[in-house]
Amino acid sequence: MTELETRVRALSCWTDPTDIAPLTGGITNLNATVVDGGRKYVVRLGRDIPEHGILRWNEIAVARAAAAAGVSPGVVHAEPGAVVFDFVDGEALTEEALHDPATLAMATDLVARVHRDVTPRLRGPVLTFWVFHVCRDYAAFLRENGSPHGPALDRLMAEAARLEEAVGPVRPVLGHNDLLPANFIRDGQAMWLVDWEYGGFNSALFDLGGLASNAGLPPEAEDEMLARYLGHRPDRPFRHSYGAMRCASLLRETMWSMVSEITSELDFDYAAYTAGNLARFDAALAAWKDMS
């Protein structure tokens, strides 16, 4: 029996767990599917990760509100180090899938439902996810821990300060804050969002910018996404603020990977992920400056 199977079997919610199988794709957790009592579930095994602002009590609170709003699978059980969700028999999206106009429209509508419908269903304390605070904290962590990316931090933090000023005042909503394509699950009739580790109050612009940047949307598709979300074509001031947050979403993903390079024990090429995201950030920043 593998360590994963042992940990899953040890959870207190089962009657007779069978068919335990690893679920690939996560880069901060171990995940598995399991059958119990004729139903299939997803198990996420993971501790708090303070350097990334991941606190499991917050993830569970947000996931429960998202399930109540019908945008995420139900939370079946939670105990220290583990959360059990209903299994959704669907496929995780890819960047290419989100380039399909109908799929992108579904994803945009789902993000709008998160911002509109999850927020009033939250109970108890919930974290705030302000990307510029996150990046400042990452920079301090990287300096304190001798990251090889230290020489780049002064430039990145100077750019972050300019972007934060450009974003301007915001109206906070509950955000998912990690809209990688694989966190959208399509089951043929509906679309769901999973992985609420970074859920918290934020500007809606961050989710929109994250969706566009993580999916590598071309400009015309990005315009359609914004128009669908807003219900009208965005004006120039909105585009300026949105563009700054889009850049910030890429900077955060870059610095997340820089931190993970020196902290994560998972088998993943974080150095390559850092390099790829840094290149995307620099390209987006240059395009935003050209538009400003």
C-alpha positions, 0 to 999 in steps of 0.5 A: 500500500502506498503512502497516499493510500494509507493517508486516504484510508486513515480519514475518519469519514469512510465506511469501506474505501476502495479504488483509491487512485492518484489524481494528477495535476496539483502543484501544492497538494496530493490528490486522489479519488476514492469510492465509498458507499457507492459514491466517488469522492476527491481527497485533497491532502495538504497542510497550511503553507504560510509562505503562500498565504494558504490556510486550510480553514479559509479554503474550507470556508470559501469552498463551502460557500462556493458549493452553496452557490452551485459553482463548486463541488460539495465539501463532504468532510474536512479534518486536519490535513485533508478535505473530501469533495464530491467527485465531478465526472468531467474534464479539466480545461486547457489553454486551448479549450478556453480559446473556443468562444463558447467555452470562454463564455461559459468560464466568464459567466462562471467567474461572474457567478462567483463574484455575485453569488458566493460573496453573500454565502460566506460565513465567519472569517475569510482572508483578503487576497491583495496581490500587491501585498502578496508580492511584497511578502514574497519578495521579503521571503525570497530575500530572507531565504537567499533566493537566486532571484534576489537581484531581480527583486528591486526591479519587480517591486518597483514595477509592482508599485507602479501597477498598484497605483494604476489599479486605483480604488477597488470594490472587493468581492470574493475571488477565486484568485487562482484561475488556471485553466485546469481549475475549471471542470466541464462535465458536459452540461455544466462548468465548475470551479475547484481549488479554493486555496487562495480564495478571499476578498479581492478586486474582480479585476484580478480574476479577470486578468488571471483568466486572460493571462493564464489562458494566453487569450489573444486580444480579441478573445480578451475583449469579448471576455471583458464585454461579456463580464461587464455587459458592455465594452470597457472604456479606456480607464477600465482597460488601464486599471484592468491591464495593470491587474493583469500584469500583477496576476502574472507577477504573482504567479512568477513570484509564487514559483520563485518561492516554491523553488526553495520550499516545495517538496513536490516533483515539479520543475518550478525553475522552468515555471518561473522562467516561463511566467517571468517572460509572460509578465515582461511581455504583458508589462511592455504591452500595458506600458505601450497602451498607457 
